[in-house]
Amino acid sequence: MRKAKNFLVNFGARITRPPSGSLYPAIIKATIFGLAVLIVELYNFPWPMSLGFIVLALILYFNPLANARRLFFTFLFLLIFTFLITTKFAIDIPKTSAVYPSVAFAVFFAALFYLLIGIKQLLFIRRAQAYYLLYLSVLYQGFLLYFASEKTDALPAIFKFLLLVLFLFHIIREFFRINNQSKTRFLTATVFSLTLVNLEIIWAISLLPIEFTSAASLATLFAFLSTETIRRYFQEELTAKFLRYSLLVSVSLFAVILAFSRWTP
């Protein structure tokens, strides 16, 4: 009788308290987040539900508080982009039914939230690769919204520019902090310089007569290569082989993006 009781107690503990390093917390939180995105979107974002969604996202992210500060801006931008993209802000996305692409958006943002929670709570073995995927996704969403808004009068030009500056500065600074460069000398100056360089690249890309999705892809490519190159320099990992490989990849991807772009007048 006692053995049966101990078995039931141990079994209950296993299913209610996942083992250390388990992916259950990230999966559960991502599922809740994705369902919340879907429900709020299907109801056309009424302000009480939108406010409730924000509170829910904050609870999911900040519980527990450990490492919440390190990824705060990634979380903040992901939350903002979730609203802007699902509300079709400045982006004309055709609907084929009442549910699609709502489900696709919910799955996509749930997957990104899964990466975010997994990195924050140190659940992944390969956290660096997971963070790079999350970093690229957030970069692309930010640039996608910027170039899409350039085709409309959704916001004043100076306001869009200031938002872009804030986005680049904070996401690049967080990139270096996640990669253990927070104590690097002149980090703020380095981040500010990279922000200016990427602003120049974005300005040059905006002159090309290509659609906003291709422009966002090019901006993401150059933003990632510039930050990764400086990171490797700080960590003394910058080699001639990496530079040759980066040049080959960037030129190839640049050609592919332009080749498959829809050129606009």
N, C-alpha and C positions, 0 to 999 in steps of 0.2 A: 504493500500500500504506500509505504514511504517512498519507494523507488518510483512508483507511478506518479506520485505528487511532485517529486523532484524533476522528473522528465517533463511534466506539463509546465512547471515553472520555468525551466530552462528553455523549452520550446517557445513559450510566450515571450520570454526576454529576447530571444533571437529575432522574432518577427516584428517586435515593437521597437527594438533598439538595434539598428543595423550596426555591423562591426565597424571598427575604426578604419577609415579609408574607403568605406563603401560609397558607391555612386548613388545610392538611394536618395539622399537629401537633394542632390542636384536634379535628379530625374523628377522627383515629386514637385519641387519648386518650379521647375521648367514647365511641367504639365499644367500646374495651377496658373502660371503666368500665361501660357498659350491659350488656355480656356478663357481666361479673363479678357485677353485681347480679342478673341473671337466673339464673345458675348457683347462686349462694349461696341465692337464694330458693327455687329448685326443690328444693334439698337440705335445706330447712327450717333453715337457719342453724346448722349444727354449729360449735362454737367454733373448731376449727382452720381451717375455711374462712372463718369470719367474721374471725378474726385476719389471715389471709392477705389478705382483701379490704381491710382497713384499711391494711395495709402497702402493698398495691398502689395504693390511692387516694393515700396519702402520697407515694409515688414519682412518680405521675403529676402530682400538683400541684406538688411542690417541685422538679421537674426541668424547666426551670432554676429557680434560686433567685430570679431577678430578679422584683421586685414581689410576692413571695409573702406578705410581711408585710401589704401593703395590703388584701388580700382574705382574710386568714386566717380571720376569724370567719365570713364567708360560707361558706367552704369547710367549716369545722368544723360549722356548723349544717346545711349540706347533707348532710354525711356522717351526722350524727346522725339527721336526718329521714329519710334513705334507709332506715336500719335500722328506725326506729319505724313508718314508714308501711308499708313492705313486710312487716313482721311483724304488721301489723294492730293495733298497739298502741292500745287503747281505741277503735278504729274497726271497726265491723262492715261489712265489704265482702263481698257475696255473690260466690261463685265460680261461673262457668258451666262451667268445665273445669279440668283440672289445670294448664294453661298460662296461661289468662286469669284474672285481670288481671296475671299476672306479666310478660308481655311488655309490656303497657301501662306498668307501673311502670318497667321497664328502659328503654324508649324515653323516657319522661318525664324520668327522672333523667339519662339520657345527654344529653338536650337541654340540661338545666340545667348539666351539667358542661361541655358544649361552650361555652356562654356564659361560664362561669367562666374556662376556659382561654383563650378568645379575648380576654377583657378583660384578664386577667393578662399575657398575652404580647403585648398591643397589636396584635392581628391584625385587629381590626375598624376600619373607617373611622368608623362611628357607635358609638363605645364608650359614650357617655352613654345612648343609647337602649337598648343591650344591657344596661347595668348596671341601668337602671330596671326592665326586664323581670325580671331576676334578683332584684333587691331585692323587687319585688312578690311574686314566687313564693315566696321564702324567708319573707317576712312572712306570707303566707297559710298556708303549711305550719305555721309556729309557732303561729299562732292556731287553726288547725284542730285540731292536737293538744291545745292547751290546752282549748278548748271541748268537744272530744270526751271528754277525761279528766274534765271537770266532771260528766259524766253517769254516771261510774263511780267506783269506789273504787280505781282503779289506783295512785294515789299519795296520800299525806297532803296535805291542803289547803295547809298552810304550805309544804311542799316544792314543790308546783306553783306557788305564788305566787312563791317565791324564784327558781325557774327562769325564770318569766316575766319577772321584773325583770332578771335577768342577760341574757336574750335581748334584751329591748327596749333595754337600755342599750348593749350591744355592737353590735347591728346598726344602731342609730341613730348611734352615734359613728362607725362605719365609713362610713356613708352620707355624713357630712359630710367625713370624710377623703378619700374617693374624689372628692368634689366640691371638692377643694382648699380646705377650710376648717379644716385641721389647726392653722393658726396663728391662728385667730380667737380674740380675747380672750373669756374666760369660756366656752370651748367645753364644758368638763366640766359647768359649771353649767347651760348651755343643754341639754345632752343629758340631764342629770338631771331638769331641769324638764319636758322633753318626755316622758321616761319616766313621770313622775308623772301628767302630763295624760293620756297614753294608758292608764295603769292605771285612772284614773277612768272613761274612756270604756268600757274593757273591762268594768269593774264594772257600769256602766249597761246595757251590751248584754246582760250575763249575766242581767239581770232580765227581759228580754223573753222571752216564751214561744215562741221560734223554735228551729229545728233548728240544730245546731252548724255546719253548712256556711254557713248564712246569717249566723250570728253572726260567723264568721271573715271573711266577706266585708265585713261592716260595719266590723269592727275594722281590716282591711287598708285600707279606704277612708279612714278617719279618720287612721290612722297615716301613710299616704302624704301626705295633704293637709297634715297638721301639719308634717311634716319638710320637705316641698317649699316650703311657705310661709316657714319660717324660713330655708331655704337661699337663697331669692330675696331675702329681707330682707338677709342678710349680703352677698350679691353685688350689692346695689342694683338688683335686677331686679323688685322687688315693685311692681306697678302696680294701679291701680283696675280695669283691664280684666281682669287675672289674677284678682283677688278676685271680681269679678262672675262670671267664667267658672267659677271653682272652686265658688262657691256654687250656681250653676245645675247643674253636673255632680253635685255631692255630693247635692243635694236630689233630683235625678232618679234617681240610682243608689240612693239610700236608699229611695225610693218603689218602685223596681223590685224591689229585694231583698226588701222586706217583702211586696210584692204576690205574689211567686212563692215565698215561704217557706211551709213547712208548720208551722202553728202547733201547739204542743204544750200540753197541759193543765198 
